[in-house]
Amino acid sequence: MPDHVHFVLIVDFDRDPAFDLISFSQRFRSEAGMESTPTFRWEQNFWLVLSFSQRQLAAIRRYIRGNPARALWKQAHPNRFQVLEGIRHPSLDTALYWSAVGDATLLASPFRFPVRLTRKIPVEGQAEAISEAVERTHYGMIPVWGFISPAEHELERRLRNEPAARWIKTVPHGLKPGYDPSLEDSRAIAEGRLLLLSSFPPDVPVSPISRANCEVMNSRIITLCGEAAEPIITSRL
């Protein structure tokens, strides 16, 4: 990366059960001669992530591989990646704290519509609702939801493959300054196709995901889109 580095250390605890990761990190810093210099600074509060599964390790590796692209996108579009704090807009409830990352002009669209796809039905059983939502984007309409369930993940995947599609993705947590979107979200933000929107104060943590916050978020989405003006695209239970 232009301004930082990542290290991945794989340890076989079966062969060395007494391995001490913290001691190793301290020795590595000292013996590698990586003390602060005019061109290099070792962060005092660096991130140390422990992974005990291949799935999590694969996710960490994907994150690291995607970092150079994200750095270029942020350099090319710094305003799009800035967290907009305490924003006000005629379509937003003034009693709530709103923040966002991405193209805030999507809030000005009168063609927002909520999409809720359930976990209770397999993705294949919600194909019609997914296709209907995608088709609406062909006419300039903006789907809004949290994109959390498997079917909503599939809808978001299809939206990314539609060059003209734009969407608002709400999150059940706050957006602190310096918030780092995922690789796919970063790509869509850089392209001016996505707005990440939060109605929670910045001190509401990203994890663990709160089901209660998700339910609150969903109800606020319906209000944001105007339930009476636009029907919800949803799967049939």
C-alpha positions in Angstrom: 0.0 0.0 0.0 1.2 3.6 -0.6 0.9 4.5 3.2 0.9 1.2 5.1 1.7 -2.5 5.0 0.0 -5.7 6.1 1.6 -8.8 7.5 0.0 -12.3 7.5 1.5 -14.7 9.9 0.3 -18.4 9.8 1.1 -20.3 13.0 0.9 -24.1 13.5 0.0 -24.3 17.2 -0.1 -28.1 17.0 3.7 -28.0 16.4 4.4 -25.1 18.7 1.5 -24.7 21.3 3.6 -22.3 23.4 4.0 -19.7 20.6 3.4 -16.2 21.9 2.1 -13.9 19.2 2.5 -10.7 21.2 6.1 -11.4 22.0 6.8 -12.4 18.4 5.3 -9.1 17.2 7.5 -7.1 19.6 10.6 -9.0 18.6 9.8 -8.6 14.9 9.4 -4.9 15.2 12.7 -4.6 17.0 14.8 -7.1 15.1 13.6 -6.0 11.7 14.7 -2.5 12.4 11.2 -1.1 11.9 11.4 1.7 14.4 9.9 5.0 13.3 11.9 6.9 10.6 11.2 10.0 8.5 9.6 7.7 5.9 8.2 5.0 8.1 6.2 5.1 11.3 5.1 2.0 13.2 1.6 2.7 14.5 1.3 2.4 18.3 -2.3 1.2 18.0 -1.9 -1.2 15.1 -4.6 -3.8 14.3 -3.9 -7.3 15.4 -6.5 -9.8 14.0 -6.5 -13.4 15.1 -8.1 -15.9 12.7 -8.9 -19.5 13.6 -10.7 -20.5 10.4 -9.8 -20.8 6.8 -12.9 -18.8 5.8 -11.9 -15.8 8.0 -8.3 -16.0 6.7 -9.6 -16.0 3.1 -11.6 -12.9 3.9 -8.6 -11.2 5.4 -6.5 -12.0 2.3 -9.3 -10.6 0.0 -9.3 -7.4 2.1 -5.5 -7.0 1.7 -5.6 -7.8 -2.0 -8.3 -5.2 -2.5 -6.6 -2.4 -0.6 -4.5 -1.0 -3.5 -7.6 -0.5 -5.7 -9.5 1.1 -2.8 -6.6 3.4 -2.2 -6.6 4.5 -5.8 -10.4 5.1 -5.7 -10.2 7.2 -2.6 -7.3 9.2 -4.1 -9.3 9.9 -7.2 -12.6 10.6 -5.4 -11.8 11.8 -1.9 -15.2 13.6 -1.5 -17.2 10.5 -2.2 -15.4 8.6 0.6 -15.7 11.3 3.2 -18.2 10.5 6.0 -21.0 13.2 5.8 -21.9 13.7 9.4 -25.2 15.0 10.8 -26.6 15.6 7.3 -30.0 17.3 6.7 -32.3 16.7 3.8 -36.0 17.2 3.2 -36.5 13.5 2.9 -34.8 12.6 6.2 -36.4 12.6 9.6 -34.9 15.6 11.4 -35.3 13.9 14.8 -32.7 11.3 13.8 -28.9 11.6 13.3 -28.1 10.8 9.7 -24.7 10.2 8.2 -23.6 8.9 4.9 -20.7 7.9 2.6 -21.0 8.1 -1.2 -23.2 9.9 -3.7 -25.6 12.0 -1.5 -27.5 13.2 -4.6 -29.3 9.9 -4.6 -31.4 11.3 -1.7 -32.8 13.8 -4.1 -34.4 11.1 -6.3 -38.2 11.0 -6.0 -38.0 7.4 -7.3 -36.7 5.6 -4.3 -38.4 2.3 -3.4 -37.8 -0.2 -0.6 -36.9 -3.8 -1.2 -37.2 -6.5 1.5 -36.2 -10.1 0.7 -36.6 -12.6 3.4 -34.3 -15.3 4.8 -37.3 -17.6 5.1 -37.4 -18.4 1.4 -34.5 -19.7 -0.7 -32.9 -17.2 -3.1 -34.4 -19.2 -6.1 -37.9 -18.7 -4.7 -37.4 -14.9 -4.7 -36.1 -14.6 -8.3 -39.2 -12.8 -9.5 -38.9 -10.1 -6.8 -35.1 -9.7 -7.5 -35.7 -9.4 -11.3 -38.5 -6.8 -10.7 -36.2 -4.7 -8.5 -33.4 -4.8 -11.2 -35.9 -3.9 -13.9 -37.0 -0.8 -12.0 -33.4 0.4 -12.0 -33.5 0.4 -15.8 -36.0 3.3 -15.5 -33.9 5.3 -13.1 -35.5 4.1 -9.9 -33.4 3.7 -6.7 -33.8 0.6 -4.5 -33.2 1.1 -0.8 -32.6 -1.5 1.9 -30.0 -3.1 4.1 -29.0 -5.9 1.7 -28.4 -8.3 4.5 -30.3 -11.5 3.6 -28.9 -14.0 1.0 -31.6 -12.9 -1.5 -30.7 -9.2 -0.9 -27.0 -10.1 -1.4 -28.0 -11.6 -4.8 -29.9 -8.5 -5.7 -26.9 -6.3 -4.8 -24.7 -8.6 -6.9 -27.0 -8.1 -9.9 -27.2 -4.4 -9.3 -23.4 -4.2 -9.5 -23.5 -5.9 -12.9 -26.0 -3.3 -14.2 -24.0 -0.3 -15.4 -26.9 2.1 -15.0 -28.1 0.8 -11.6 -27.8 3.0 -8.5 -28.9 2.2 -5.0 -29.0 3.3 -1.4 -27.7 0.8 1.2 -28.6 1.5 4.8 -26.5 0.2 7.7 -27.6 -0.7 11.3 -24.7 1.1 12.9 -23.1 4.5 13.0 -20.6 5.9 10.5 -17.6 7.3 12.2 -15.1 9.5 10.4 -12.6 7.3 8.5 -15.2 4.6 8.0 -13.7 2.0 5.6 -16.3 0.5 3.2 -15.9 -3.0 1.8 -14.1 -3.5 -1.6 -17.3 -4.0 -3.5 -19.0 -1.0 -1.8 -15.9 1.1 -2.4 -16.0 0.3 -6.1 -19.7 1.3 -6.4 -19.0 4.5 -4.3 -16.1 5.4 -6.6 -18.4 5.0 -9.6 -21.0 7.3 -8.1 -23.6 4.5 -7.9 -24.0 3.9 -4.2 -24.9 5.8 -1.0 -24.2 4.2 2.3 -26.7 5.7 4.7 -27.0 5.5 8.5 -29.7 6.8 10.9 -27.7 5.9 14.0 -25.3 8.0 16.0 -21.6 7.4 15.2 -21.0 5.6 18.5 -23.3 2.7 17.6 -20.7 0.0 16.8 -20.4 -1.9 13.5 -20.3 -5.3 15.2 -21.9 -7.3 16.5 -24.9 -6.7 14.3 -27.9 -5.8 16.3 -31.1 -7.5 15.2 -33.1 -4.7 17.0 -31.2 -2.1 15.0 -31.9 -3.9 11.8 -35.6 -3.9 12.5 -35.5 -0.2 13.4 -33.5 0.5 10.2 -36.0 -1.4 8.1 -39.0 0.6 9.4 -37.1 3.9 8.8 -36.4 2.8 5.2 -40.1 2.4 4.5 -40.7 5.9 6.0 -37.9 7.3 3.9 -39.2 5.9 0.7 -42.8 6.8 1.4 -44.8 3.6 1.8 -48.0 5.0 0.5 -46.4 6.4 -2.7 -44.4 3.3 -3.7 -45.2 -0.4 -3.0 -42.5 -2.5 -1.4 -40.9 -5.1 -3.6 -40.9 -8.2 -1.3 -41.0 -11.9 -1.6 -44.3 -13.6 -0.9 -44.3 -15.6 2.3 
